[in-house]
Amino acid sequence: MLILTCATKLQLLERVLQKSLPQTLPVCGAVMHINRGNPAQHEVVVDSWRKFKAVLTRPRTEVVKDSGDYYANVHAAFSWDIDACQSLLENPEAIDWGRAFQLQGLQEELYNVSKSIAEARCVELKPNFYQVILSPDPSTCCPSQFKSDLFHFGTLNSSHAVLINETWSLGGNDRSLRYLNDLICKFPSACLLDKEGQLASWTLSNPLACLTHSYTLPQYRGHHCYAVVALTAARKLHAKGFPAYGAILPDNKAAKQGLMKYEGAHALPFTKYTLFFTPGCESPPNWRK
């Protein structure tokens, strides 16, 4: 196992991961953020160098001080070899299974291996499965049916974190509030405000450069707000060279159809696994419906 700190090696790793897109999307997004200022203070672990077979991104040790914070302690992984993947995930120097954390990736093998490790260590696993949506070039898209006279674009700030936390099905607690505020402050996002200047719709992005936590308040639905804010955030990421991708729940057909119709996006044949692990002494997240 090796922690990559050399800028040249990290740039090379980024190019290698880009050649394997879209399968490497979460890990590639994290590495790209690391190479562009590293706002989340993440680091990269590989099984070996230079012929590496498994890659893991994670927060630096000093970043997440709360051992029960599965929101901020976000990891992403990709592997070209299942045995290398298992060896890396089992390595206590790569992942501290005594702390709560989340692991994201697009490989079923990653899910199966981490699930087996969690069962062996008596660690609770709460999996979430999403459909991956990719917008090849959001700069060329324009939602034609958006009623711009009802809304105007705004800028998300810390004062909006409370509402976003209250409407997030996996949020509603102090840890999730702190996590969402961190995303607002550090990563590209987009929002629409109503005529009174109140938040109506929004999309955030995370340390993996994934569009996430999108929501439109019920009273503003039906105006294609979701497609507009997702497109705006996607353009911000795309302008910085990032792949413009997001993940939605498989049963959210309205969002999926809206993105494909108005944002020019298309669904990829991959499941995005977001896996929350909590040691036995910790309570699982507030899985509100």
Backbone torsions as a table, in degrees:
resi	resn	phi	psi	omega
1	MET	NA	142.7	-177.7
2	LEU	-145.1	133.6	172.8
3	ILE	-91.1	120.8	-178.9
4	LEU	-81.9	122.1	176.9
5	THR	-121.4	-15.0	-178.9
6	CYS	-74.5	126.0	-178.4
7	ALA	-60.5	-38.5	-179.8
8	THR	-64.3	-42.8	178.8
9	LYS	-65.9	-38.7	179.7
10	LEU	-66.7	-36.5	176.1
11	GLN	-66.5	-40.3	177.3
12	LEU	-64.5	-42.8	177.9
13	LEU	-59.3	-42.0	178.6
14	GLU	-59.0	-44.7	-179.5
15	ARG	-64.3	-38.9	178.3
16	VAL	-64.5	-44.6	-179.5
17	LEU	-65.2	-36.0	179.5
18	GLN	-65.1	-30.0	178.4
19	LYS	-69.9	-19.7	-179.5
20	SER	-105.9	14.5	174.3
21	LEU	-65.1	149.9	5.5
22	PRO	-89.6	-1.7	-176.4
23	GLN	-59.9	-27.5	-176.0
24	THR	-95.1	11.3	-170.0
25	LEU	-47.1	-54.9	-177.0
26	PRO	-61.6	-45.6	-179.4
27	VAL	-67.7	-42.2	179.4
28	CYS	-61.9	-42.2	178.2
29	GLY	-60.7	-41.2	179.2
30	ALA	-65.5	-44.2	-179.7
31	VAL	-64.9	-38.7	178.3
32	MET	-63.3	-40.7	176.0
33	HIS	-63.4	-40.8	178.4
34	ILE	-59.8	-40.1	-178.8
35	ASN	-79.3	-3.8	-178.5
36	ARG	-125.2	49.3	175.1
37	GLY	103.5	-18.6	176.4
38	ASN	52.8	59.5	-177.4
39	PRO	-61.7	-29.2	-179.5
40	ALA	-90.9	-2.5	-178.3
41	GLN	56.3	52.9	177.4
42	HIS	-96.9	168.4	176.7
43	GLU	-141.0	166.8	-175.1
44	VAL	-117.0	134.0	175.4
45	VAL	-118.8	133.0	175.6
46	VAL	-124.0	156.6	-179.3
47	ASP	-70.6	-29.9	178.4
48	SER	-164.6	173.9	176.5
49	TRP	-147.6	128.7	22.9
50	ARG	-106.5	-16.0	179.8
51	LYS	-86.6	71.8	-178.3
52	PHE	-83.0	150.8	179.2
53	LYS	-120.6	-13.5	-179.1
54	ALA	-142.1	140.3	-178.2
55	VAL	-129.8	135.8	177.5
56	LEU	-132.6	133.2	171.6
57	THR	-111.9	147.2	-175.2
58	ARG	-159.8	162.7	173.3
59	PRO	-69.0	149.7	172.2
60	ARG	-63.2	154.6	-173.2
61	THR	-54.1	-39.6	-174.9
62	GLU	-80.3	-6.8	-174.1
63	VAL	-76.2	-49.8	-177.0
64	VAL	-100.6	100.0	-176.3
65	LYS	-86.3	-22.1	-179.6
66	ASP	-86.4	113.0	-176.5
67	SER	-68.0	-13.2	179.2
68	GLY	-102.3	8.3	-174.9
69	ASP	-89.8	92.3	179.2
70	TYR	-79.4	-10.4	178.4
71	TYR	-78.2	-56.1	-176.4
72	ALA	-73.7	-27.0	-175.7
73	ASN	-85.3	66.2	-173.1
74	VAL	-96.3	128.2	177.4
75	HIS	-115.3	154.8	172.4
76	ALA	-137.2	147.5	-176.4
77	ALA	-144.0	150.8	172.6
78	PHE	-148.4	145.1	-179.0
79	SER	-144.7	144.2	172.6
80	TRP	-94.1	-4.1	-176.0
81	ASP	-146.0	124.9	-173.8
82	ILE	-65.7	-36.8	179.3
83	ASP	-67.1	-39.7	177.4
84	ALA	-65.2	-37.3	177.7
85	CYS	-61.9	-48.2	-178.8
86	GLN	-63.3	-43.0	-179.7
87	SER	-61.8	-40.4	-179.0
88	LEU	-69.3	-44.0	-178.6
89	LEU	-67.6	-30.6	179.4
90	GLU	-79.3	-17.2	-177.6
91	ASN	-70.0	117.4	-178.2
92	PRO	-64.2	-17.1	176.3
93	GLU	-81.6	-15.2	178.3
94	ALA	-93.7	-45.9	179.6
95	ILE	-133.7	130.0	174.9
96	ASP	-91.0	100.0	-177.4
97	TRP	-75.1	-3.7	175.4
98	GLY	-86.0	-3.3	177.2
99	ARG	-114.5	151.9	174.7
100	ALA	-72.2	139.1	178.7
101	PHE	-158.1	167.4	172.1
102	GLN	-121.0	149.9	-179.4
103	LEU	-129.4	129.9	-178.0
104	GLN	-124.0	148.5	177.9
105	GLY	179.1	173.2	-177.2
106	LEU	-110.5	10.1	-175.7
107	GLN	-106.8	130.0	176.5
108	GLU	-63.0	-33.4	178.4
109	GLU	-61.2	-37.7	178.1
110	LEU	-62.0	-42.7	178.6
111	TYR	-63.2	-47.6	-176.9
112	ASN	-64.5	-42.6	-178.9
113	VAL	-66.5	-48.1	-178.5
114	SER	-66.1	-32.3	176.6
115	LYS	-64.6	-43.0	179.1
116	SER	-64.8	-40.9	178.6
117	ILE	-63.6	-43.4	-179.8
118	ALA	-62.2	-42.4	179.4
119	GLU	-62.9	-41.0	-179.3
120	ALA	-66.9	-29.3	-177.9
121	ARG	-98.4	4.2	-178.7
122	CYS	58.0	41.3	176.7
123	VAL	-101.8	133.5	-178.7
124	GLU	-76.0	136.0	179.3
125	LEU	-119.3	129.6	171.7
126	LYS	-120.2	104.6	-178.1
127	PRO	-89.2	147.2	172.9
128	ASN	-129.6	135.1	-175.2
129	PHE	-118.1	132.3	-176.6
130	TYR	-130.4	155.7	172.7
131	GLN	-88.8	131.7	-178.6
132	VAL	-87.6	130.4	179.1
133	ILE	-119.6	131.3	-178.5
134	LEU	-123.1	134.7	174.8
135	SER	-110.7	105.5	-173.6
136	PRO	-58.1	-42.6	-179.3
137	ASP	-148.8	84.5	-177.1
138	PRO	-64.0	-16.3	-179.5
139	SER	-67.9	-18.7	-177.8
140	THR	-95.5	-2.3	-174.2
141	CYS	-98.9	150.0	179.0
142	CYS	-152.5	110.2	177.4
143	PRO	-63.9	116.4	-172.5
144	SER	-84.2	-19.5	-175.0
145	GLN	-104.1	14.9	179.5
146	PHE	-78.9	127.7	-179.3
147	LYS	-89.3	88.7	-173.6
148	SER	-68.3	-17.3	-178.7
149	ASP	-72.6	-14.9	-179.6
150	LEU	-90.1	-16.9	-174.2
151	PHE	-140.6	165.3	169.6
152	HIS	-143.0	153.0	-178.1
153	PHE	-72.1	142.3	178.3
154	GLY	-130.4	-171.3	178.4
155	THR	-124.6	124.5	178.6
156	LEU	-68.2	142.1	175.1
157	ASN	-142.0	178.9	-174.3
158	SER	-59.8	-26.5	-179.6
159	SER	-67.4	-19.1	-179.8
160	HIS	-87.0	-11.8	-172.8
161	ALA	-61.5	-35.0	-178.0
162	VAL	-62.6	-47.3	179.2
163	LEU	-64.5	-43.4	179.5
164	ILE	-61.9	-39.8	178.5
165	ASN	-65.6	-39.5	-178.7
166	GLU	-68.1	-29.7	-176.6
167	THR	-94.3	-8.0	179.6
168	TRP	-82.0	125.1	-175.0
169	SER	-64.1	-23.7	179.3
170	LEU	-104.0	11.4	-177.7
171	GLY	-109.8	-141.7	178.1
172	GLY	87.1	17.8	178.6
173	ASN	-138.7	173.9	-175.1
174	ASP	-66.1	-36.6	179.6
175	ARG	-66.3	-44.5	179.5
176	SER	-66.6	-34.6	177.2
177	LEU	-62.9	-44.7	179.2
178	ARG	-63.9	-39.9	179.4
179	TYR	-64.9	-46.9	-178.8
180	LEU	-64.9	-39.6	177.9
181	ASN	-62.6	-36.3	178.4
182	ASP	-64.8	-41.3	177.8
183	LEU	-63.1	-43.9	-179.2
184	ILE	-59.2	-40.7	-174.7
185	CYS	-78.5	-24.4	-169.3
186	LYS	-114.5	-18.9	-171.5
187	PHE	-128.7	157.4	180.0
188	PRO	-58.1	143.7	178.9
189	SER	-153.2	175.8	177.3
190	ALA	-153.1	151.2	177.5
191	CYS	-153.7	159.9	173.1
192	LEU	-117.3	140.4	176.1
193	LEU	-112.7	148.5	177.0
194	ASP	-81.2	-174.2	-175.9
195	LYS	-64.0	-25.0	178.6
196	GLU	-88.4	1.5	179.1
197	GLY	82.7	14.6	179.7
198	GLN	-92.7	147.5	-178.3
199	LEU	-62.7	129.3	-178.2
200	ALA	-116.2	-38.5	-176.2
201	SER	-155.6	149.8	-176.9
202	TRP	-157.3	160.4	171.6
203	THR	-142.8	133.7	176.4
204	LEU	-110.0	173.3	168.5
205	SER	-134.6	163.6	-170.9
206	ASN	-124.1	-175.8	-179.0
207	PRO	-62.8	-13.3	177.6
208	LEU	-96.5	9.8	-179.9
209	ALA	61.4	31.9	179.3
210	CYS	-103.6	131.5	173.6
211	LEU	-66.4	131.8	-171.4
212	THR	-156.5	170.5	176.6
213	HIS	55.6	35.3	178.6
214	SER	-75.8	142.1	-178.3
215	TYR	-163.1	144.7	171.6
216	THR	-126.3	129.0	179.2
217	LEU	-59.9	142.7	-173.1
218	PRO	-51.3	-38.8	-176.2
219	GLN	-70.7	-10.8	-178.9
220	TYR	-111.0	6.8	-179.3
221	ARG	-76.1	154.4	-177.9
222	GLY	97.0	0.1	179.8
223	HIS	-111.7	12.0	179.1
224	HIS	64.7	27.7	179.4
225	CYS	-61.5	-42.1	-176.0
226	TYR	-59.0	-46.0	-179.5
227	ALA	-63.3	-36.4	-177.4
228	VAL	-69.8	-46.5	-178.7
229	VAL	-70.0	-36.3	177.3
230	ALA	-64.6	-41.1	178.6
231	LEU	-64.0	-42.7	-179.1
232	THR	-63.6	-45.6	178.0
233	ALA	-66.0	-38.4	179.0
234	ALA	-62.9	-38.7	178.3
235	ARG	-63.7	-37.9	179.1
236	LYS	-63.2	-44.0	178.7
237	LEU	-68.0	-43.5	-178.1
238	HIS	-63.0	-36.3	179.6
239	ALA	-65.3	-23.5	177.8
240	LYS	-92.9	4.3	177.8
241	GLY	94.7	0.3	-178.7
242	PHE	-80.6	147.2	167.6
243	PRO	-63.3	138.3	-179.0
244	ALA	-94.5	99.3	-177.7
245	TYR	-137.4	158.6	176.9
246	GLY	-148.9	-177.7	-178.5
247	ALA	-142.8	133.9	179.4
248	ILE	-128.8	158.2	176.7
249	LEU	-64.7	139.6	-176.7
250	PRO	-56.9	-31.2	-177.9
251	ASP	-87.7	2.5	178.4
252	ASN	-87.5	71.8	-174.6
253	LYS	-67.5	-34.0	-179.1
254	ALA	-63.0	-45.0	179.5
255	ALA	-65.2	-42.7	-179.6
256	LYS	-61.8	-47.2	-179.7
257	GLN	-65.5	-38.8	-179.9
258	GLY	-64.4	-42.5	179.5
259	LEU	-65.4	-41.0	-178.3
260	MET	-68.8	-34.6	-176.1
261	LYS	-81.3	-41.4	-171.2
262	TYR	-107.0	-15.7	-179.2
263	GLU	-111.5	-5.9	-179.3
264	GLY	71.9	19.2	-178.6
265	ALA	-86.3	165.2	175.3
266	HIS	-141.4	153.1	-178.6
267	ALA	-80.0	138.5	176.8
268	LEU	-97.4	152.4	-179.4
269	PRO	-81.0	47.1	-179.8
270	PHE	-132.0	146.5	170.4
271	THR	-97.6	133.1	174.4
272	LYS	-93.2	117.4	-178.9
273	TYR	-93.9	120.8	172.4
274	THR	-116.1	107.2	-169.3
275	LEU	-112.4	119.6	178.6
276	PHE	-99.3	124.2	179.6
277	PHE	-114.5	131.7	178.2
278	THR	-133.3	128.3	175.7
279	PRO	-59.8	160.3	-176.0
280	GLY	-58.6	-25.3	-178.0
281	CYS	-81.4	-8.8	-177.3
282	GLU	-104.0	149.6	173.2
283	SER	-83.0	143.9	179.2
284	PRO	-69.0	165.8	178.4
285	PRO	-59.2	166.1	178.9
286	ASN	-79.1	91.3	-174.0
287	TRP	-83.1	69.1	-179.6
288	ARG	-73.5	148.0	175.8
289	LYS	-96.8	NA	NA
